[in-house]
Amino acid sequence: MTGRLAMLDSALTADVISLAVGGDEVAFTRIVEAHHADMLRIAYVTCGDVDVAADAAQAAWVIAWRRLGSLNDPRRLRPWLMSVAANEARQQIRGRGRRRLREISVIDRTPASTDPAQSSRIDLANALATLDPRDRALLGLRYIAGLDSTEVGREVGMSPTAVRSRLSRSIGRLRKELGDE
C-alpha cells in the first residue's frame, strides 16, 4: 500500500475501512487522501485523457463509497480501488464514444518542444493511445499501481499467466509503435 494509510498497520487499516463502511466520512476521507493520486494515474493510463481520468476517478470514489462493505480483506483495498478506477475509466471512454458525433482536430502551429524527455512522453502517450483500453488498464495496474500478475488477474478476472501474456503482447506493441524493437 502506498500513501498515508501505508503507515498504518493492517489492523488499523481494517478499522479505518470498518469506520468508513459504517458511514464515517472522516475515515473515508483518509482512504481517499491515501489513494486518490494513484487512482487518477490508473484512470489516465487507461483512458489517455486528463479530464476523462478526473471524471473516472470521481465516479470511482462514488462506487467505492457504496461498495466498500463488499471488500472482505482490508489488505486488498488498494488493488480493489485501482481496479475500480480502471474499470470506471473504460466505462467513461465507452460513454463518451457514444455521445461524440465528430472530433475536430486543430493544427498546432507552435514550435515543437526541443526537450527530449517531453518528446519521449508525447511518443509514449501516443503509443499508449493505440492500445485497447483494457490493455492500458492492465499496464496501469501492473506498472503504475505496482500490482503483481496474480493481483491484477484477481481484479480483472484473468489467470496470472493470461495477464503476463497480455502484458507481454501490449509491451511488444508499444515497442513496435515506438520503434524500439
C-alpha beads as a LAMMPS data file, in Angstrom:
LAMMPS data file: protein, C-alpha beads

181 atoms
180 bonds

1 atom types
1 bond types

-500.0 500.0 xlo xhi
-500.0 500.0 ylo yhi
-500.0 500.0 zlo zhi

Masses

1 110.0

Atoms # bond

1 1 1 0.000 0.000 0.000
2 1 1 1.225 3.493 -0.689
3 1 1 0.229 6.830 0.701
4 1 1 -0.784 7.757 4.211
5 1 1 -2.577 4.504 5.017
6 1 1 0.645 2.640 4.228
7 1 1 1.999 3.925 7.508
8 1 1 -0.827 2.267 9.372
9 1 1 -0.656 -1.383 10.297
10 1 1 -3.212 -3.715 8.747
11 1 1 -5.381 -3.825 11.904
12 1 1 -5.658 -0.021 11.921
13 1 1 -6.355 -0.014 8.172
14 1 1 -9.123 -2.549 8.791
15 1 1 -10.507 -0.235 11.476
16 1 1 -10.476 2.742 9.094
17 1 1 -12.277 0.675 6.451
18 1 1 -14.781 -0.556 9.031
19 1 1 -15.500 3.002 10.152
20 1 1 -15.918 4.119 6.536
21 1 1 -18.287 1.227 5.829
22 1 1 -20.288 2.385 8.834
23 1 1 -20.665 5.828 7.232
24 1 1 -17.765 7.657 8.900
25 1 1 -16.880 10.344 6.349
26 1 1 -13.591 11.217 8.085
27 1 1 -12.422 7.609 7.768
28 1 1 -13.432 7.543 4.103
29 1 1 -11.599 10.838 3.582
30 1 1 -8.441 9.183 4.931
31 1 1 -8.836 6.437 2.349
32 1 1 -9.395 8.988 -0.430
33 1 1 -6.330 11.003 0.604
34 1 1 -4.193 7.864 0.612
35 1 1 -5.255 6.561 -2.807
36 1 1 -6.674 9.348 -4.978
37 1 1 -3.435 10.207 -6.799
38 1 1 -2.848 6.558 -7.739
39 1 1 -6.442 6.199 -8.909
40 1 1 -6.024 9.268 -11.137
41 1 1 -2.858 7.790 -12.640
42 1 1 -4.538 4.446 -13.358
43 1 1 -7.546 6.179 -14.894
44 1 1 -5.294 8.369 -17.040
45 1 1 -3.244 5.442 -18.329
46 1 1 -6.485 3.618 -19.127
47 1 1 -8.217 6.445 -20.999
48 1 1 -5.387 8.793 -22.053
49 1 1 -7.316 11.979 -21.289
50 1 1 -6.813 14.129 -18.188
51 1 1 -10.427 15.299 -17.994
52 1 1 -11.873 11.835 -18.539
53 1 1 -9.448 10.439 -15.942
54 1 1 -10.577 13.024 -13.387
55 1 1 -14.229 12.199 -14.080
56 1 1 -13.494 8.484 -13.857
57 1 1 -11.645 8.816 -10.543
58 1 1 -14.509 10.884 -9.128
59 1 1 -17.058 8.310 -10.258
60 1 1 -14.853 5.505 -8.894
61 1 1 -14.974 7.096 -5.433
62 1 1 -18.763 7.091 -5.516
63 1 1 -18.679 3.393 -6.381
64 1 1 -16.072 2.734 -3.681
65 1 1 -18.207 4.504 -1.062
66 1 1 -21.236 2.390 -1.969
67 1 1 -19.403 -0.934 -2.289
68 1 1 -16.692 -0.665 0.353
69 1 1 -18.639 -3.097 2.542
70 1 1 -18.147 -5.820 -0.073
71 1 1 -14.371 -5.754 0.475
72 1 1 -13.633 -8.850 2.561
73 1 1 -9.887 -8.421 3.023
74 1 1 -8.614 -4.964 4.062
75 1 1 -5.205 -5.816 2.570
76 1 1 -6.883 -5.804 -0.850
77 1 1 -8.127 -2.228 -0.515
78 1 1 -5.526 -0.686 -2.838
79 1 1 -5.785 -3.298 -5.630
80 1 1 -9.561 -3.123 -5.402
81 1 1 -9.589 0.693 -5.658
82 1 1 -7.163 0.649 -8.604
83 1 1 -9.395 -1.857 -10.383
84 1 1 -12.497 0.261 -9.740
85 1 1 -10.692 3.301 -11.206
86 1 1 -9.526 1.401 -14.296
87 1 1 -12.992 -0.043 -14.886
88 1 1 -14.646 3.331 -14.485
89 1 1 -12.171 4.918 -16.928
90 1 1 -13.113 2.268 -19.508
91 1 1 -16.804 2.981 -18.874
92 1 1 -16.202 6.714 -19.311
93 1 1 -14.488 6.073 -22.660
94 1 1 -17.404 3.952 -23.852
95 1 1 -19.957 6.520 -22.731
96 1 1 -18.154 9.428 -24.317
97 1 1 -17.646 7.481 -27.542
98 1 1 -21.391 7.047 -27.893
99 1 1 -22.022 10.752 -27.286
100 1 1 -19.264 12.096 -29.536
101 1 1 -20.572 12.875 -33.006
102 1 1 -17.411 14.112 -34.599
103 1 1 -13.961 15.044 -33.408
104 1 1 -12.392 18.156 -34.860
105 1 1 -8.605 18.448 -34.857
106 1 1 -6.840 21.777 -34.681
107 1 1 -3.370 22.081 -36.125
108 1 1 -0.919 23.428 -33.573
109 1 1 1.488 25.786 -35.288
110 1 1 3.631 26.471 -32.224
111 1 1 7.220 25.203 -32.434
112 1 1 7.731 21.660 -31.159
113 1 1 9.467 21.164 -27.845
114 1 1 13.216 20.588 -28.012
115 1 1 13.196 18.781 -24.655
116 1 1 13.883 15.093 -25.448
117 1 1 12.130 13.973 -22.256
118 1 1 8.965 15.843 -23.304
119 1 1 9.141 14.295 -26.757
120 1 1 9.524 10.829 -25.232
121 1 1 6.474 11.375 -23.019
122 1 1 4.452 12.506 -26.031
123 1 1 5.638 9.498 -28.049
124 1 1 4.696 7.136 -25.215
125 1 1 1.294 8.776 -24.762
126 1 1 0.631 8.431 -28.495
127 1 1 1.771 4.793 -28.459
128 1 1 -0.434 4.030 -25.450
129 1 1 -3.394 5.585 -27.254
130 1 1 -3.100 2.886 -29.941
131 1 1 -3.777 0.143 -27.366
132 1 1 -7.186 -1.092 -26.311
133 1 1 -8.359 0.481 -23.010
134 1 1 -8.354 -2.984 -21.395
135 1 1 -4.671 -3.370 -22.255
136 1 1 -3.905 0.116 -20.951
137 1 1 -5.744 -0.777 -17.734
138 1 1 -3.623 -3.920 -17.330
139 1 1 -0.440 -1.900 -17.902
140 1 1 -1.581 0.680 -15.370
141 1 1 -2.489 -1.895 -12.737
142 1 1 0.832 -3.687 -13.200
143 1 1 3.280 -0.816 -13.653
144 1 1 1.595 2.227 -12.116
145 1 1 -0.207 0.567 -9.203
146 1 1 2.592 -1.976 -8.812
147 1 1 0.296 -4.984 -8.566
148 1 1 1.800 -8.355 -9.456
149 1 1 0.220 -10.546 -12.131
150 1 1 -1.681 -12.581 -9.528
151 1 1 -3.228 -9.435 -8.024
152 1 1 -4.012 -7.980 -11.447
153 1 1 -5.585 -11.254 -12.512
154 1 1 -7.726 -11.388 -9.393
155 1 1 -9.003 -7.864 -10.054
156 1 1 -9.786 -8.335 -13.743
157 1 1 -10.859 -11.977 -13.737
158 1 1 -7.866 -13.429 -15.590
159 1 1 -5.285 -16.024 -14.679
160 1 1 -1.800 -14.711 -13.797
161 1 1 -0.457 -16.455 -16.907
162 1 1 -3.022 -14.724 -19.117
163 1 1 -2.155 -11.378 -17.508
164 1 1 1.573 -11.887 -18.166
165 1 1 0.874 -12.950 -21.751
166 1 1 -1.385 -9.977 -22.475
167 1 1 1.094 -7.578 -20.848
168 1 1 3.904 -9.032 -22.929
169 1 1 1.897 -8.554 -26.151
170 1 1 0.982 -4.999 -25.136
171 1 1 4.581 -4.114 -24.355
172 1 1 5.607 -5.623 -27.694
173 1 1 3.052 -3.424 -29.479
174 1 1 4.327 -0.369 -27.604
175 1 1 7.926 -1.173 -28.533
176 1 1 6.951 -1.612 -32.157
177 1 1 4.984 1.654 -32.126
178 1 1 7.960 3.454 -30.561
179 1 1 10.428 1.857 -32.997
180 1 1 12.194 0.255 -30.053
181 1 1 12.331 -3.356 -31.275

Bonds

1 1 1 2
2 1 2 3
3 1 3 4
4 1 4 5
5 1 5 6
6 1 6 7
7 1 7 8
8 1 8 9
9 1 9 10
10 1 10 11
11 1 11 12
12 1 12 13
13 1 13 14
14 1 14 15
15 1 15 16
16 1 16 17
17 1 17 18
18 1 18 19
19 1 19 20
20 1 20 21
21 1 21 22
22 1 22 23
23 1 23 24
24 1 24 25
25 1 25 26
26 1 26 27
27 1 27 28
28 1 28 29
29 1 29 30
30 1 30 31
31 1 31 32
32 1 32 33
33 1 33 34
34 1 34 35
35 1 35 36
36 1 36 37
37 1 37 38
38 1 38 39
39 1 39 40
40 1 40 41
41 1 41 42
42 1 42 43
43 1 43 44
44 1 44 45
45 1 45 46
46 1 46 47
47 1 47 48
48 1 48 49
49 1 49 50
50 1 50 51
51 1 51 52
52 1 52 53
53 1 53 54
54 1 54 55
55 1 55 56
56 1 56 57
57 1 57 58
58 1 58 59
59 1 59 60
60 1 60 61
61 1 61 62
62 1 62 63
63 1 63 64
64 1 64 65
65 1 65 66
66 1 66 67
67 1 67 68
68 1 68 69
69 1 69 70
70 1 70 71
71 1 71 72
72 1 72 73
73 1 73 74
74 1 74 75
75 1 75 76
76 1 76 77
77 1 77 78
78 1 78 79
79 1 79 80
80 1 80 81
81 1 81 82
82 1 82 83
83 1 83 84
84 1 84 85
85 1 85 86
86 1 86 87
87 1 87 88
88 1 88 89
89 1 89 90
90 1 90 91
91 1 91 92
92 1 92 93
93 1 93 94
94 1 94 95
95 1 95 96
96 1 96 97
97 1 97 98
98 1 98 99
99 1 99 100
100 1 100 101
101 1 101 102
102 1 102 103
103 1 103 104
104 1 104 105
105 1 105 106
106 1 106 107
107 1 107 108
108 1 108 109
109 1 109 110
110 1 110 111
111 1 111 112
112 1 112 113
113 1 113 114
114 1 114 115
115 1 115 116
116 1 116 117
117 1 117 118
118 1 118 119
119 1 119 120
120 1 120 121
121 1 121 122
122 1 122 123
123 1 123 124
124 1 124 125
125 1 125 126
126 1 126 127
127 1 127 128
128 1 128 129
129 1 129 130
130 1 130 131
131 1 131 132
132 1 132 133
133 1 133 134
134 1 134 135
135 1 135 136
136 1 136 137
137 1 137 138
138 1 138 139
139 1 139 140
140 1 140 141
141 1 141 142
142 1 142 143
143 1 143 144
144 1 144 145
145 1 145 146
146 1 146 147
147 1 147 148
148 1 148 149
149 1 149 150
150 1 150 151
151 1 151 152
152 1 152 153
153 1 153 154
154 1 154 155
155 1 155 156
156 1 156 157
157 1 157 158
158 1 158 159
159 1 159 160
160 1 160 161
161 1 161 162
162 1 162 163
163 1 163 164
164 1 164 165
165 1 165 166
166 1 166 167
167 1 167 168
168 1 168 169
169 1 169 170
170 1 170 171
171 1 171 172
172 1 172 173
173 1 173 174
174 1 174 175
175 1 175 176
176 1 176 177
177 1 177 178
178 1 178 179
179 1 179 180
180 1 180 181
